[in-house]
């Protein structure tokens, strides 16, 4: 009984990812090529997010603390805003 049910469930889970890519690509507001690329990478990114969540929950369950990751920028806020504006205009 369990294996008969596992087949359709596994198939549905396997088909969910391509369907999610298609759904996201169709809703995009950029060129067709860029919509498909962005949609594909967004779905791939979900796996890394899931792994990070599983790592956090595993460490929490084991009673350990996660390491803090700090991103430091050498640009000031003004330099960063100027860079973003010039990048959008180019």
N, C-alpha and C positions, 0 to 999 in steps of 0.2 A: 504493500500500500504506500509506504513512504517513498520508495523509488519511483513509483508511477507519478506521484505528486511532485517530486523533485525535478523531473524532466521539464514539465511546463513552467515551473517556477524559475528554473535556471535559464530556460529559453527567454522568458519574459525579462529577466534581469539582464541577460546578454543583449537583448534588442533595445533596452531602455537607453543605452548610451548613444547608439547611432540616431535614435529618434530625438534625443535631447539636442544633439548637434544640429540635426535638420531644423528643429523648432527654433533654435537660437539663430541659425543662419538666415532663415526666412524673415525673422523679425528685425534683422539688422538694417541699419540705415546708411551703410557704406557700399562700396562696390561689391559685386557678387563674390569675387575672389577673396576680398578682405573679410567679408562676412563669414565665409566658410572657414577661413584660417582662424579667425578670432573665436568662432564657435567651437572648433576642434580643440584649440588650446585651452579654452575655458573648461571643457569637459575633462581634459587630461589633468588640469590643475586641481580638479576635485579630488583626485587620488592622493596628491601630496597633502592637501588639507585634511583628508581622512586619516592619513598616516600620522600627521601631527597631533590630531585629536586622540587617536589610539595611544600614542606615546604618552601624552599628558595623562590620560585616564589610567594607563598601566602604572606609571610612576606614582600617581596619586593613590592607587589601590595598594601599591607596595609601601606607601608611606614616605616616599622620597619627594624631593622638590625638583621642579624643572629649572633649568638654567635660564637666566634672563638674557635675551639677545637685545643689545642696544645698537642702533644704527646712528652713527654720528656723521654729520655733514660738515664739510669745510666751508660751504657757502653760507652767507648770511641770508636772512629771509628776503631782503631786498634784492640780492644777487639772484636768488632762486626765482623770484617773481619776474625779474627782467629776462632771465633765461627762458622761462616758460612763454612769456609774451613774444619774444623774438622767435622762438621755435614755432609757435602757432602761425605767425605771420610769414614764415618762409615756405 
